[in-house]
Amino acid sequence: MNQEQITSKLSQINSKGLEATFSFSEAALANAQKLAELNYAASKDALVNAQDGIQQVLAAKDPKQVNEMLSADSLQAVSNQAVAYQRKVTKVLRDGGKELVTVVDSSIDQFQDGFQDWINTLTANAPAGSDAFVSALKTTYGSALQGFEQIRAVAKEAIATAEKSADQAIDAVQGQIAQVKKAAPVTRGTRKSA
């Protein structure tokens, strides 16, 4: 194998790496756009709801009417919106995570295949007496493969952790809402007796 063939093989490997980087960047950008759209829609809904609530409070004729507006039903509606928003964000994160793992897996597989092809070509054309070099090259390649498998495992673990954190966030929001709902009747009952 001559220098030009070695350079050509390495160039092919680098080209595939760049393609994987572009795929990863496109996926990240698409997920960022989805999150931005979700945040925009949630912000818009929150402003509209706040404006409606303020208008209702201003139109109220007495404090009892305002207190009725802050009933458990209105709290439930707000909590449902918060949970729905969190679920949408979680879905985008899950989908993005799966896409990330797919890109990482594909990139590692492509790199391994290309590098293996390069190693095979290089060692097949190695000159006589270069057995020590060939052996060292194969050992180095084996170590590199183990490193890539660790990267693959870490990427999958990171996605699983992110999904678990998102699920815990939803549970926390729902738990806080449940506590507010339990406290709401007690607060109203205390005000009436005071």
Secondary structure, 3 states (H helix, E strand, C coil): CCHHHHHHHHHHHHHHHHHHHHHHHHHHHHHHHHHHHHHHHHHHHHHHHHHHHHHHHHHCCCHHHHHHHCCHHHHHHHHHHHHHHHHHHHHHHHHHHHHHHHHHHHHHHHHHHHHHHHHHHHHHCCCCCCHHHHHHHHHHHHHHHHHHHHHHHHHHHHHHHHHHHHHHHHHHHHHHHHHHHHHHHHHHHHHHHC
